[in-house]
Amino acid sequence: MSEAQATDEARVAKERGALGRYRVMAYVTGTMLLFLCLEMVLKYGFHNDAIDWVPRLHGFVYIVYLVTVWDLWSRMRWSWGRLVTMVLAGVVPVMSFVLERRVHRDAEARIAA
């Protein structure tokens, strides 16, 4: 195997790893955001503070999500608009699930090329 092939295979492995980490965090962040919405309904609609730990946990998860977004975005060399969209997907309910499918499809196509 030539040095160029080894370098290319290493790049592809890193891109696939970044994509896998992003996918996991997109689902975790989206799920936590739904829990956050439920927590807000319970807190403000029913005056129940039983799950007041959700906002802090979502904040932590969102920071990890941002790291995975930056890693994937920088490896794929996408536009700034894609970065902004991916960042916003962690704060708009259900958007992370929808955007994850599109990002995965685009990343797989770019990796395969």
Secondary structure by P-SEA (a helix, b strand, c coil): ccaaaaaaaaaaaaaaaaaaaaaaaaaaaaaaaaaaaaaaaaacccccccccaaaaaaaaaaaaaaaaaaaaaaaacccaaaaaaaaacccccaaaaaaaaaaaaaaaaaaac
